[in-house]
Structures are given as C-alpha cells and as structure tokens.
C-alpha cells in the first residue's frame, strides 16, 4: 500500500487483529442469543419485559416509598434500587470516616492506640464479610430484647425487630426548607475546607458566604409556614405502629459492610499519608499547626490525591458486596429481582439482565463522580 505512510502501515496488523477479535465476540454473543431464544421457544416461555407492569402480589418489609401487594414488579425493582443505594451510601460514609480515624490512629505516638488500630485492621479484614454479616444478624441483633421488653430512650425503641424512630411527615414547604438546610451545610463545609486549605483561615469573602448559608436557613425556619408534624412509634399489639423502622437486616448489613471495608479504607488512607513528604509535617509545625490540625488541613488534602483512585475501587467493591444481603433477606436489587421476582415470574434471563445493568450503572456512576472529583483535586495540585 504505497499510498499509506509508514506509521499507518505499522498500525494495520493491530487494527485487523482488533477487528477480528470484535467479530469473534459478536459471533459468540449472537450464538448465545439464538441459543437462549431456541430454549425459550422449546419450553414455551414468554420472553420480554412486559411482566414489569403486572401486579407483584407480595409485600416488602423495608421500603422507602409506598408499596403493597397491588403494586407492580417495576415499583418493586425501584424499591430494590433505593434500598441498595441507601445501604451503599451510608456504608460508604461510615467506612470512610472509620477508615480515616483508624489510619490516623496508626500514626499515633500512643502505643496502646496504635496497637488497637492495628488489631482492628488485621482482625476484621481477615474475617470473611459474609461471616461478619451473620455474626451481627444472628449473634448480636437476635440477642436484643423482644418487642414487649424494648429498650427505650424517649420516643426511640430498640428490640430484636430493629430500631423504631420518630419521623416527621414533611409539608411541601418542609421539603424545601430541608433542601435549603442540606445545601447550606454542604456549602459551609466546602468554603471552610477551601479557606483553611489555601490560607489557614477563613477568607473575608468566604466568611460572607458562610454567614449567608447560616442566616438564610434560619430565616426559613423562623418565618416559614409549618414544616411538618412528628409521627411517633407507638406499641400496638405485637409490634410498633408509626414512626420509621430500621430493620435488623439493614443494621446487620450496614455493620458488616462498614467495618469490613473500613479496614481497607484505613490502609488506603495510610498509604496516602505515607506518600506525603515529611517536610510537609515540618512546614505545618512552623506555621503553628500541630496534631489534628496539621493532619486535617495539610496532610489529608495531599493524601487524598493518592488515596482517591484506590478508594473509588473499594467503594465499587462495597456496592457489589451489598448483594450478599440476599443471605439475610434484605430487600435490595439482588434479593428482590433475582430472588422474589425471578421465582414468581420465571423470567430468569430478563431478571439477570436487569440485575447486571443496574449494578453496572451504579458502579459506572460512582466511577464518573470519583473521576470528576479526582480531576478537580489534580487541578488544584492535590489540595
């Protein structure tokens, strides 16, 4: 091919190989689809996702949005997604906080604290996650008192059926005010962190923004209409009515995922801290920052530059490991779709496709968010 330059000619074998591999994969996928279709036709089964709009006919113990036996399978899947996301988000937050604390504890000058932190890491990361979940569910929570003997702290009740908490039924104005509160908290944390990272103190323009973030929510609470009313849990018969029930399955999964993954997070943050030059510690001391302030304002922002990529991988592992909740009947994506719905509808292929796509989308979303955050960190030089 004399009309091609030498560099292009060198790439031709590689391009042809990639095309051949792609065609091979397409053929394999085509054969799998045809084989599945032939088996479905032979068994007289109905393929497709039309079943999603049919009546489910079962109840779900842990639900964020209303659901009853007359709801559709699609709504059940949405509840499974929400349950998975709530479990994953809370577990990620807890394991990150615990991981940072344990990582700092391992650098402590107190030998007892260092020993306890090391023992924590080496113990819980070497016990299988499923075994830890069983321990919390069957060993700890099952030993809690019965409904009639519930431990109470005011309107809060704890027993072997979970934690019963009061909940506020919000009005539309209440939802708006809660949104303002959450936005204000996020902005305050961001501008305080940004100011201390760059200047070691709160800059004047940032202090004005922080003041507004405090004043505006206060005025919304002070002069706004009724936010909502409290719904208290009350013992009625053999259970509590009202309020919100944090199920034992959720607590066991949360404890298992948070503790197990926090050991890996602590090692990730410890490696990030070790990557920071020792001169940064000395520089922090020269400007009067010692102890916790030096770690939080100088060392941790730089350690995040190294820690974020492997932390993202650990977050993805946590989300995938949440599928173990099927072992204790927590109604997440795996439990509802590949368990209850698959058994009732016999739509095995469709259910597996739904599970695969949902976990793929969730993990890719986490990857995208962490990549965006990591790029922002890199632009600021890791601070």
ZAVEXMI-684582 format. One record per atom (N, C-alpha, C): residue in one letter; x, y, z. Coordinates in steps of 0.1 Angstrom, whole numbers, padded with zeros to 4 digits, always signed. Layout:
AXYZ
...
END
This chain:
X+0008-0012+0000
X+0000+0000+0000
X+0009+0013+0000
X+0014+0016-0012
X+0023+0027-0012
X+0017+0041-0009
X+0003+0042-0010
X-0003+0055-0007
X-0004+0057+0008
X-0001+0047+0017
X-0001+0049+0031
X+0013+0052+0037
X+0013+0061+0046
X+0026+0064+0052
X+0031+0053+0061
X+0044+0052+0065
X+0049+0040+0072
X+0042+0038+0086
X+0039+0049+0093
X+0033+0048+0106
X+0019+0041+0105
X+0012+0045+0094
X-0002+0039+0092
X+0000+0024+0089
X+0010+0021+0081
X+0012+0007+0077
X+0015-0002+0089
X+0022+0004+0098
X+0026-0004+0110
X+0014-0007+0119
X+0004+0002+0118
X-0008+0000+0127
X-0018-0010+0120
X-0017-0013+0108
X-0027-0021+0101
X-0028-0035+0107
X-0017-0042+0110
X-0019-0056+0117
X-0027-0055+0130
X-0024-0044+0138
X-0031-0043+0151
X-0046-0040+0149
X-0049-0031+0139
X-0063-0028+0136
X-0070-0041+0131
X-0064-0048+0123
X-0070-0061+0118
X-0073-0071+0129
X-0063-0072+0138
X-0065-0081+0149
X-0076-0076+0158
X-0077-0063+0160
X-0088-0058+0169
X-0102-0061+0162
X-0102-0059+0149
X-0115-0062+0141
X-0119-0077+0142
X-0108-0085+0141
X-0111-0100+0142
X-0116-0104+0155
X-0110-0098+0166
X-0115-0101+0180
X-0129-0096+0182
X-0132-0084+0176
X-0145-0079+0178
X-0156-0087+0171
X-0152-0092+0159
X-0162-0100+0151
X-0164-0114+0158
X-0153-0119+0164
X-0154-0131+0172
X-0164-0130+0184
X-0162-0119+0191
X-0171-0116+0202
X-0186-0114+0198
X-0188-0108+0187
X-0201-0106+0181
X-0207-0119+0178
X-0200-0128+0172
X-0205-0141+0168
X-0208-0149+0181
X-0200-0149+0191
X-0203-0156+0203
X-0216-0150+0209
X-0217-0137+0210
X-0229-0131+0215
X-0242-0135+0207
X-0240-0135+0194
X-0251-0139+0185
X-0256-0154+0188
X-0246-0163+0190
X-0249-0177+0193
X-0256-0178+0206
X-0251-0171+0216
X-0257-0171+0229
X-0272-0167+0229
X-0275-0156+0221
X-0288-0151+0220
X-0297-0161+0213
X-0292-0166+0202
X-0300-0176+0194
X-0303-0189+0203
X-0293-0193+0210
X-0294-0205+0218
X-0305-0202+0229
X-0304-0190+0235
X-0314-0187+0246
X-0328-0186+0240
X-0329-0180+0228
X-0342-0179+0221
X-0348-0193+0218
X-0339-0202+0213
X-0344-0216+0210
X-0349-0223+0222
X-0341-0221+0233
X-0346-0228+0246
X-0359-0222+0251
X-0360-0209+0250
X-0373-0203+0254
X-0385-0208+0246
X-0383-0209+0232
X-0393-0214+0224
X-0396-0228+0227
X-0386-0236+0229
X-0388-0250+0232
X-0396-0253+0245
X-0393-0244+0255
X-0400-0246+0268
X-0414-0239+0268
X-0417-0231+0257
X-0430-0224+0257
X-0431-0213+0266
X-0419-0206+0269
X-0419-0195+0278
X-0421-0182+0270
X-0426-0172+0277
X-0427-0158+0272
X-0415-0150+0275
X-0409-0145+0265
X-0397-0136+0267
X-0401-0121+0267
X-0393-0113+0273
X-0396-0099+0272
X-0398-0093+0286
X-0400-0080+0287
X-0401-0073+0300
X-0415-0068+0303
X-0425-0074+0296
X-0439-0070+0298
X-0443-0073+0312
X-0437-0083+0319
X-0441-0087+0332
X-0439-0075+0342
X-0430-0066+0339
X-0427-0055+0349
X-0440-0047+0352
X-0450-0046+0344
X-0462-0039+0346
X-0473-0047+0352
X-0470-0059+0356
X-0481-0068+0362
X-0480-0066+0377
X-0491-0071+0384
X-0492-0070+0398
X-0482-0079+0405
X-0475-0074+0415
X-0464-0081+0422
X-0470-0092+0431
X-0480-0088+0439
X-0487-0098+0448
X-0479-0102+0460
X-0469-0093+0464
X-0461-0096+0477
X-0458-0083+0484
X-0455-0084+0496
X-0451-0072+0504
X-0436-0071+0505
X-0431-0059+0509
X-0417-0057+0511
X-0415-0051+0525
X-0407-0057+0533
X-0405-0053+0547
X-0399-0039+0548
X-0388-0037+0540
X-0381-0024+0541
X-0383-0016+0529
X-0390-0005+0529
X-0394+0003+0518
X-0393+0018+0521
X-0388+0026+0511
X-0387+0040+0513
X-0399+0047+0507
X-0405+0041+0496
X-0417+0047+0490
X-0428+0037+0492
X-0441+0041+0492
X-0452+0032+0494
X-0452+0020+0485
X-0455+0008+0490
X-0456-0004+0482
X-0465-0014+0489
X-0474-0020+0481
X-0483-0031+0487
X-0484-0042+0476
X-0492-0052+0480
X-0493-0063+0471
X-0499-0060+0457
X-0506-0049+0456
X-0512-0045+0443
X-0502-0037+0435
X-0490-0034+0439
X-0481-0026+0431
X-0474-0035+0421
X-0468-0029+0411
X-0462-0036+0400
X-0448-0041+0404
X-0443-0050+0395
X-0429-0055+0397
X-0419-0044+0394
X-0422-0035+0385
X-0414-0023+0383
X-0412-0015+0395
X-0423-0013+0403
X-0421-0005+0415
X-0413-0013+0425
X-0414-0026+0425
X-0406-0034+0435
X-0391-0032+0431
X-0388-0032+0418
X-0374-0030+0414
X-0369-0016+0418
X-0378-0006+0417
X-0374+0007+0421
X-0371+0007+0436
X-0379+0000+0444
X-0376-0001+0459
X-0363-0008+0461
X-0360-0018+0454
X-0348-0025+0455
X-0336-0016+0452
X-0337-0008+0442
X-0327+0002+0438
X-0324+0012+0450
X-0335+0017+0455
X-0334+0027+0466
X-0328+0020+0478
X-0332+0008+0482
X-0327+0001+0493
X-0312-0001+0492
X-0308-0005+0479
X-0294-0007+0477
X-0286+0006+0478
X-0291+0017+0472
X-0284+0030+0473
X-0283+0035+0487
X-0294+0034+0495
X-0293+0039+0509
X-0282+0031+0516
X-0283+0017+0515
X-0273+0009+0522
X-0259+0013+0517
X-0257+0014+0504
X-0243+0017+0499
X-0238+0031+0503
X-0247+0041+0502
X-0242+0054+0506
X-0239+0056+0520
X-0248+0051+0529
X-0245+0051+0544
X-0232+0043+0547
X-0231+0031+0541
X-0219+0023+0544
X-0206+0030+0539
X-0207+0036+0527
X-0195+0043+0522
X-0191+0055+0531
X-0201+0062+0536
X-0198+0073+0545
X-0192+0068+0558
X-0198+0058+0564
X-0193+0053+0577
X-0179+0046+0575
X-0177+0038+0565
X-0164+0031+0563
X-0153+0042+0560
X-0156+0053+0553
X-0146+0063+0550
X-0142+0070+0563
X-0152+0074+0571
X-0149+0081+0584
X-0141+0072+0593
X-0146+0059+0595
X-0139+0050+0603
X-0125+0047+0598
X-0123+0046+0585
X-0110+0044+0579
X-0101+0055+0581
X-0105+0067+0580
X-0096+0079+0583
X-0092+0079+0597
X-0102+0077+0606
X-0098+0077+0621
X-0088+0066+0624
X-0090+0054+0619
X-0081+0043+0622
X-0067+0046+0615
X-0067+0051+0603
X-0054+0055+0597
X-0046+0065+0605
X-0053+0075+0610
X-0046+0085+0619
X-0042+0078+0632
X-0050+0069+0637
X-0047+0063+0650
X-0034+0054+0649
X-0031+0049+0637
X-0020+0041+0635
X-0007+0049+0634
X-0008+0062+0633
X+0003+0071+0633
X+0005+0078+0647
X-0004+0074+0656
X-0003+0080+0669
X+0010+0076+0677
X+0014+0086+0686
X+0025+0083+0694
X+0022+0075+0706
X+0009+0072+0708
X+0004+0064+0719
X+0004+0049+0715
X+0013+0041+0721
X+0014+0027+0716
X+0002+0019+0718
X-0006+0022+0728
X-0019+0014+0730
X-0029+0017+0719
X-0030+0030+0715
X-0039+0034+0704
X-0035+0028+0691
X-0022+0028+0689
X-0016+0022+0676
X-0019+0007+0676
X-0017+0000+0687
X-0019-0014+0688
X-0034-0018+0685
X-0043-0010+0692
X-0057-0012+0690
X-0061-0010+0675
X-0056+0000+0669
X-0060+0003+0655
X-0054-0008+0646
X-0042-0013+0648
X-0036-0023+0640
X-0044-0036+0642
X-0048-0039+0655
X-0055-0051+0658
X-0069-0051+0651
X-0075-0039+0651
X-0088-0037+0644
X-0087-0041+0629
X-0077-0035+0623
X-0075-0038+0608
X-0072-0052+0606
X-0062-0058+0613
X-0058-0072+0610
X-0069-0082+0613
X-0078-0079+0623
X-0088-0088+0626
X-0100-0088+0616
X-0105-0076+0614
X-0118-0076+0606
X-0115-0077+0591
X-0104-0074+0586
X-0102-0076+0572
X-0098-0090+0568
X-0095-0098+0578
X-0092-0112+0576
X-0103-0122+0579
X-0115-0116+0583
X-0127-0125+0585
X-0136-0123+0573
X-0141-0133+0567
X-0150-0132+0555
X-0162-0123+0558
X-0165-0114+0548
X-0176-0105+0550
X-0189-0112+0553
X-0192-0123+0547
X-0205-0130+0549
X-0206-0135+0564
X-0194-0139+0569
X-0194-0144+0583
X-0196-0132+0592
X-0191-0121+0589
X-0193-0109+0598
X-0208-0105+0597
X-0214-0106+0586
X-0229-0102+0585
X-0237-0112+0593
X-0234-0125+0592
X-0241-0135+0600
X-0239-0132+0615
X-0227-0128+0619
X-0224-0125+0633
X-0233-0114+0638
X-0234-0103+0631
X-0242-0092+0635
X-0257-0095+0635
X-0261-0103+0625
X-0275-0106+0624
X-0280-0117+0634
X-0273-0128+0634
X-0277-0139+0642
X-0271-0139+0656
X-0259-0133+0658
X-0253-0133+0670
X-0255-0121+0679
X-0256-0109+0673
X-0258-0097+0681
X-0273-0092+0681
X-0278-0090+0669
X-0292-0084+0669
X-0302-0094+0674
X-0300-0106+0672
X-0310-0116+0677
X-0311-0117+0692
X-0300-0112+0698
X-0299-0112+0713
X-0306-0100+0719
X-0310-0091+0711
X-0317-0079+0716
X-0330-0083+0723
X-0336-0075+0732
X-0349-0078+0738
X-0360-0079+0728
X-0371-0085+0732
X-0383-0087+0724
X-0391-0073+0723
X-0401-0074+0716
X-0409-0061+0714
X-0414-0056+0728
X-0420-0065+0736
X-0425-0061+0749
X-0415-0056+0758
X-0402-0060+0757
X-0391-0056+0765
X-0382-0046+0759
X-0387-0039+0749
X-0378-0030+0741
X-0371-0020+0750
X-0358-0017+0746
X-0350-0007+0752
X-0355+0007+0747
X-0358+0016+0756
X-0364+0029+0751
X-0355+0041+0756
X-0354+0050+0747
X-0348+0063+0750
X-0357+0074+0745
X-0367+0077+0753
X-0377+0087+0749
X-0386+0080+0738
X-0387+0086+0727
X-0395+0081+0716
X-0388+0070+0707
X-0376+0067+0711
X-0368+0057+0703
X-0368+0044+0710
X-0371+0033+0703
X-0372+0020+0708
X-0363+0010+0700
X-0356+0001+0708
X-0347-0008+0702
X-0351-0022+0707
X-0352-0032+0697
X-0355-0045+0700
X-0350-0054+0689
X-0353-0067+0690
X-0348-0077+0680
X-0355-0076+0667
X-0365-0066+0665
X-0371-0064+0652
X-0366-0051+0646
X-0356-0045+0653
X-0350-0033+0647
X-0351-0021+0656
X-0348-0010+0650
X-0348+0003+0657
X-0360+0011+0652
X-0368+0016+0661
X-0380+0023+0658
X-0378+0038+0662
X-0379+0047+0652
X-0376+0061+0654
X-0387+0069+0650
X-0389+0081+0656
X-0399+0091+0652
X-0395+0096+0638
X-0405+0100+0630
X-0402+0105+0617
X-0412+0117+0615
X-0407+0127+0608
X-0415+0139+0605
X-0421+0138+0591
X-0435+0139+0591
X-0442+0140+0578
X-0441+0154+0573
X-0433+0156+0563
X-0430+0170+0558
X-0441+0175+0549
X-0443+0188+0550
X-0452+0195+0540
X-0443+0199+0528
X-0449+0204+0517
X-0441+0209+0506
X-0431+0219+0510
X-0435+0228+0519
X-0426+0239+0524
X-0415+0232+0532
X-0418+0222+0540
X-0408+0215+0548
X-0397+0208+0539
X-0401+0202+0528
X-0391+0196+0519
X-0382+0207+0513
X-0388+0219+0510
X-0380+0230+0505
X-0370+0234+0516
X-0374+0236+0528
X-0365+0240+0539
X-0354+0230+0541
X-0357+0217+0541
X-0347+0206+0543
X-0337+0207+0531
X-0342+0210+0519
X-0332+0211+0508
X-0323+0223+0510
X-0329+0234+0515
X-0320+0246+0518
X-0310+0243+0529
X-0314+0236+0539
X-0305+0232+0550
X-0294+0223+0545
X-0297+0213+0537
X-0286+0204+0532
X-0277+0212+0523
X-0282+0220+0514
X-0273+0228+0506
X-0264+0238+0514
X-0270+0244+0524
X-0262+0253+0532
X-0251+0245+0540
X-0254+0234+0545
X-0243+0226+0552
X-0232+0222+0542
X-0236+0218+0530
X-0225+0214+0520
X-0217+0226+0517
X-0223+0238+0515
X-0216+0250+0511
X-0206+0254+0523
X-0211+0254+0535
X-0203+0258+0546
X-0191+0249+0547
X-0193+0235+0546
X-0181+0226+0547
X-0171+0229+0536
X-0177+0231+0524
X-0168+0234+0512
X-0160+0246+0514
X-0166+0257+0518
X-0159+0270+0519
X-0149+0271+0531
X-0153+0264+0542
X-0144+0263+0553
X-0132+0255+0550
X-0134+0243+0543
X-0123+0235+0539
X-0114+0242+0529
X-0120+0249+0519
X-0112+0256+0509
X-0104+0267+0515
X-0110+0275+0524
X-0103+0286+0530
X-0091+0281+0539
X-0093+0271+0547
X-0082+0266+0555
X-0072+0259+0547
X-0075+0253+0536
X-0065+0246+0528
X-0056+0256+0521
X-0062+0268+0517
X-0054+0277+0509
X-0048+0288+0518
X-0054+0292+0529
X-0050+0303+0537
X-0047+0300+0551
X-0052+0289+0556
X-0051+0286+0570
X-0061+0293+0579
X-0070+0301+0573
X-0080+0308+0580
X-0091+0311+0570
X-0103+0315+0575
X-0114+0318+0566
X-0113+0332+0559
X-0112+0332+0546
X-0111+0344+0539
X-0124+0353+0541
X-0122+0366+0539
X-0133+0375+0541
X-0145+0372+0532
X-0143+0370+0519
X-0154+0368+0510
X-0161+0354+0513
X-0153+0345+0518
X-0159+0332+0521
X-0167+0333+0534
X-0162+0341+0543
X-0169+0343+0556
X-0183+0349+0553
X-0184+0358+0543
X-0197+0363+0540
X-0207+0353+0535
X-0201+0344+0526
X-0210+0333+0520
X-0214+0323+0531
X-0205+0320+0541
X-0208+0311+0552
X-0219+0317+0561
X-0218+0330+0563
X-0228+0337+0571
X-0241+0336+0565
X-0242+0338+0551
X-0254+0337+0544
X-0260+0323+0545
X-0251+0313+0544
X-0256+0299+0545
X-0261+0296+0559
X-0258+0304+0569
X-0264+0301+0582
X-0276+0310+0584
X-0276+0322+0579
X-0288+0331+0581
X-0300+0327+0573
X-0298+0323+0560
X-0309+0320+0552
X-0317+0308+0557
X-0311+0297+0560
X-0319+0286+0566
X-0326+0290+0579
X-0319+0298+0587
X-0325+0302+0600
X-0338+0310+0597
X-0337+0319+0588
X-0349+0327+0584
X-0360+0319+0579
X-0357+0308+0571
X-0367+0299+0565
X-0374+0292+0576
X-0367+0288+0587
X-0373+0281+0598
X-0381+0291+0606
X-0376+0303+0607
X-0383+0313+0616
X-0396+0318+0611
X-0396+0322+0598
X-0407+0329+0592
X-0415+0321+0583
X-0411+0309+0580
X-0418+0300+0571
X-0431+0294+0578
X-0439+0287+0570
X-0451+0280+0575
X-0447+0267+0581
X-0456+0259+0585
X-0454+0247+0592
X-0446+0237+0584
X-0435+0232+0589
X-0426+0223+0582
X-0433+0209+0581
X-0439+0204+0592
X-0445+0191+0592
X-0448+0187+0606
X-0453+0175+0608
X-0456+0170+0621
X-0450+0157+0624
X-0446+0154+0636
X-0439+0142+0640
X-0449+0130+0641
X-0444+0119+0636
X-0451+0106+0636
X-0443+0097+0646
X-0449+0095+0658
X-0442+0088+0668
X-0445+0073+0667
X-0435+0064+0670
X-0438+0050+0671
X-0445+0047+0684
X-0456+0039+0683
X-0464+0035+0695
X-0466+0020+0695
X-0464+0014+0706
X-0466-0001+0708
X-0481-0004+0706
X-0484-0012+0696
X-0498-0016+0694
X-0498-0031+0691
X-0503-0039+0701
X-0503-0053+0700
X-0489-0059+0700
X-0486-0066+0690
X-0473-0073+0689
X-0462-0066+0682
X-0464-0053+0679
X-0454-0045+0671
X-0457-0030+0674
X-0448-0022+0668
X-0450-0008+0669
X-0456-0002+0656
X-0464+0008+0658
X-0470+0015+0647
X-0466+0029+0647
X-0465+0034+0634
X-0460+0048+0633
X-0445+0049+0633
X-0440+0061+0631
X-0425+0063+0630
X-0419+0055+0618
X-0406+0053+0620
X-0399+0046+0609
X-0391+0034+0616
X-0391+0023+0609
X-0385+0011+0614
X-0372+0008+0606
X-0360+0009+0613
X-0348+0005+0607
X-0346-0010+0610
X-0348-0018+0599
X-0349-0033+0601
X-0335-0039+0605
X-0336-0050+0612
X-0324-0057+0616
X-0315-0061+0605
X-0321-0064+0593
X-0313-0068+0581
X-0304-0056+0577
X-0310-0044+0577
X-0303-0032+0573
X-0291-0030+0583
X-0294-0031+0596
X-0284-0028+0606
X-0272-0038+0604
X-0276-0051+0603
X-0265-0061+0601
X-0257-0059+0589
X-0263-0055+0577
X-0256-0053+0565
X-0247-0040+0567
X-0253-0030+0573
X-0245-0018+0575
X-0233-0020+0584
X-0235-0027+0595
X-0223-0030+0603
X-0213-0038+0596
X-0217-0049+0589
X-0207-0057+0582
X-0200-0050+0571
X-0207-0043+0563
X-0201-0036+0552
X-0192-0025+0557
X-0196-0017+0566
X-0189-0005+0571
X-0176-0010+0578
X-0177-0020+0587
X-0165-0024+0595
X-0155-0031+0585
X-0160-0040+0577
X-0151-0048+0568
X-0144-0038+0559
X-0151-0030+0552
X-0145-0021+0542
X-0136-0010+0548
X-0140-0006+0561
X-0132+0004+0568
X-0117+0000+0570
X-0115-0013+0571
X-0101-0018+0573
X-0093-0015+0560
X-0099-0018+0549
X-0092-0015+0536
X-0091+0000+0534
X-0101+0008+0538
X-0100+0022+0536
X-0089+0028+0545
X-0087+0023+0557
X-0077+0028+0565
X-0063+0025+0559
X-0061+0014+0553
X-0048+0011+0546
X-0046+0020+0534
X-0057+0023+0527
X-0056+0032+0516
X-0052+0046+0520
X-0059+0051+0531
X-0056+0065+0536
X-0042+0065+0542
X-0038+0054+0549
X-0025+0053+0555
X-0014+0054+0544
X-0016+0047+0533
X-0006+0048+0522
X-0006+0062+0516
X-0018+0069+0516
X-0018+0082+0511
X-0010+0092+0520
X-0012+0090+0533
X-0005+0098+0543
X+0010+0096+0542
X+0014+0083+0540
X+0028+0080+0539
X+0035+0086+0527
X+0026+0088+0516
X+0032+0094+0504
X+0035+0109+0505
X+0030+0115+0516
X+0032+0130+0518
X+0046+0131+0523
X+0054+0140+0517
X+0068+0142+0522
X+0068+0147+0537
X+0078+0142+0544
X+0079+0146+0558
X+0081+0161+0560
X+0086+0167+0550
X+0088+0182+0551
X+0075+0189+0552
X+0064+0183+0548
X+0051+0189+0550
X+0047+0190+0564
X+0050+0179+0572
X+0048+0180+0586
X+0056+0191+0593
X+0068+0192+0589
X+0077+0203+0595
X+0072+0216+0591
X+0067+0218+0578
X+0062+0231+0574
X+0049+0234+0582
X+0041+0224+0585
X+0029+0227+0592
X+0032+0232+0606
X+0042+0226+0612
X+0046+0229+0626
X+0052+0244+0626
X+0059+0248+0616
X+0064+0261+0615
X+0054+0272+0615
X+0042+0269+0610
X+0031+0279+0610
X+0021+0277+0621
X+0025+0269+0631
X+0017+0267+0643
X+0007+0256+0642
X+0007+0248+0632
X-0003+0237+0631
X+0003+0224+0636
X-0003+0219+0646
X+0002+0206+0652
X-0009+0196+0654
X-0006+0184+0655
X-0015+0174+0658
X-0026+0172+0648
X-0039+0172+0653
X-0050+0170+0644
X-0052+0181+0633
X-0049+0193+0637
X-0050+0204+0627
X-0040+0202+0615
X-0028+0198+0618
X-0018+0195+0608
X-0023+0184+0598
X-0028+0174+0604
X-0033+0162+0596
X-0045+0166+0587
X-0054+0173+0593
X-0066+0177+0586
X-0064+0187+0576
X-0056+0198+0579
X-0055+0209+0570
X-0043+0208+0560
X-0033+0200+0563
X-0021+0200+0555
X-0019+0186+0549
X-0019+0176+0557
X-0016+0162+0553
X-0027+0156+0545
X-0039+0156+0551
X-0050+0149+0545
X-0054+0153+0530
X-0054+0167+0528
X-0057+0171+0514
X-0047+0166+0504
X-0034+0165+0508
X-0024+0160+0499
X-0025+0145+0498
X-0029+0138+0509
X-0030+0123+0508
X-0042+0119+0500
X-0052+0127+0499
X-0064+0124+0490
X-0060+0122+0476
X-0050+0129+0471
X-0045+0128+0458
X-0041+0114+0454
X-0035+0107+0464
X-0031+0093+0462
X-0042+0084+0466
X-0050+0087+0475
X-0060+0078+0481
X-0073+0077+0473
X-0077+0087+0466
X-0090+0087+0459
X-0091+0076+0449
X-0082+0074+0439
X-0084+0063+0430
X-0086+0049+0436
X-0077+0044+0445
X-0080+0031+0451
X-0092+0032+0460
X-0096+0043+0466
X-0108+0044+0474
X-0120+0042+0465
X-0120+0047+0453
X-0131+0045+0444
X-0133+0031+0441
X-0122+0023+0439
X-0123+0009+0436
X-0129+0002+0448
X-0125+0006+0460
X-0131+0000+0472
X-0146+0003+0474
X-0150+0015+0470
X-0164+0018+0470
X-0172+0009+0461
X-0166+0007+0449
X-0173-0002+0440
X-0174-0017+0445
X-0163-0021+0452
X-0163-0034+0458
X-0174-0035+0469
X-0176-0024+0476
X-0186-0024+0487
X-0200-0025+0480
X-0202-0017+0470
X-0216-0018+0463
X-0218-0032+0458
X-0209-0038+0452
X-0211-0052+0447
X-0213-0062+0459
X-0205-0060+0470
X-0207-0069+0481
X-0220-0067+0488
X-0227-0056+0486
X-0240-0054+0492
X-0250-0065+0487
X-0247-0071+0476
X-0256-0082+0471
X-0256-0094+0480
X-0246-0095+0490
X-0246-0105+0500
X-0258-0104+0509
X-0265-0093+0508
X-0277-0091+0517
X-0288-0101+0514
X-0287-0108+0503
X-0297-0118+0500
X-0297-0129+0510
X-0285-0131+0516
X-0283-0142+0526
X-0292-0140+0539
X-0295-0127+0542
X-0303-0124+0554
X-0316-0118+0550
X-0320-0119+0537
X-0333-0114+0532
X-0335-0099+0533
X-0324-0091+0531
X-0326-0077+0530
X-0331-0074+0516
X-0342-0067+0514
X-0347-0065+0500
X-0340-0055+0492
X-0328-0058+0487
X-0321-0050+0477
X-0323-0054+0463
X-0315-0050+0454
X-0317-0054+0440
X-0316-0069+0438
X-0305-0075+0444
X-0303-0089+0443
X-0314-0097+0449
X-0318-0093+0461
X-0328-0101+0468
X-0342-0100+0461
X-0346-0088+0456
X-0359-0087+0450
X-0359-0092+0436
X-0350-0088+0428
X-0350-0091+0414
X-0346-0106+0411
X-0335-0110+0416
X-0330-0123+0413
X-0336-0133+0423
X-0343-0129+0433
X-0349-0138+0442
X-0364-0138+0440
X-0371-0129+0447
X-0386-0130+0447
X-0392-0129+0433
X-0388-0119+0425
X-0394-0116+0412
X-0391-0128+0403
X-0378-0133+0403
X-0375-0144+0394
X-0383-0156+0397
X-0384-0159+0410
X-0392-0171+0414
X-0406-0170+0410
X-0412-0158+0411
X-0427-0157+0408
X-0429-0157+0393
X-0420-0151+0385
X-0422-0149+0371
X-0415-0159+0362
X-0405-0165+0367
X-0396-0175+0359
X-0390-0168+0347
X-0389-0155+0348
X-0382-0147+0337
X-0367-0146+0341
X-0360-0157+0341
X-0346-0157+0346
X-0337-0148+0338
X-0337-0149+0325
X-0328-0141+0316
X-0331-0126+0318
X-0343-0122+0318
X-0347-0108+0320
X-0342-0103+0333
X-0345-0111+0344
X-0341-0107+0357
X-0326-0105+0359
X-0319-0114+0353
X-0304-0114+0353
X-0299-0101+0346
X-0305-0099+0334
X-0301-0087+0327
X-0304-0074+0335
X-0315-0073+0342
X-0319-0062+0350
X-0308-0060+0361
X-0305-0071+0368
X-0295-0070+0379
X-0282-0065+0374
X-0277-0071+0363
X-0264-0068+0357
X-0264-0053+0353
X-0274-0048+0346
X-0275-0035+0341
X-0275-0025+0353
X-0283-0028+0363
X-0284-0019+0375
X-0271-0017+0382
X-0264-0029+0385
X-0252-0028+0392
X-0241-0021+0383
X-0242-0023+0370
X-0232-0017+0361
X-0234-0002+0361
X-0247+0003+0360
X-0249+0017+0360
X-0245+0024+0373
X-0248+0017+0384
X-0245+0023+0397
X-0230+0024+0399
X-0222+0014+0395
X-0208+0014+0396
X-0201+0024+0387
X-0206+0025+0374
X-0201+0034+0365
X-0204+0049+0369
X-0215+0051+0376
X-0218+0064+0381
X-0208+0068+0392
X-0205+0059+0401
X-0195+0061+0411
X-0182+0064+0405
X-0178+0057+0395
X-0165+0059+0388
X-0165+0073+0382
X-0176+0077+0376
X-0176+0090+0370
X-0175+0101+0380
X-0182+0100+0391
X-0182+0110+0402
X-0168+0111+0408
X-0161+0100+0410
X-0148+0100+0416
X-0138+0105+0406
X-0140+0102+0393
X-0130+0108+0383
X-0132+0123+0382
X-0144+0128+0383
X-0146+0143+0383
X-0139+0149+0395
X-0141+0143+0407
X-0135+0148+0419
X-0120+0147+0419
X-0115+0136+0413
X-0100+0134+0412
X-0094+0145+0403
X-0101+0148+0392
X-0096+0158+0382
X-0096+0172+0389
X-0106+0174+0397
X-0106+0187+0404
X-0094+0188+0414
X-0092+0177+0421
X-0080+0177+0430
X-0067+0179+0423
X-0066+0172+0412
X-0053+0174+0404
X-0051+0188+0399
X-0062+0194+0395
X-0061+0208+0390
X-0056+0218+0401
X-0060+0214+0413
X-0056+0223+0425
X-0043+0218+0431
X-0036+0209+0424
X-0023+0204+0429
X-0024+0195+0441
X-0036+0188+0442
X-0038+0179+0453
X-0042+0185+0466
X-0046+0197+0466
X-0051+0204+0478
X-0065+0208+0477
END
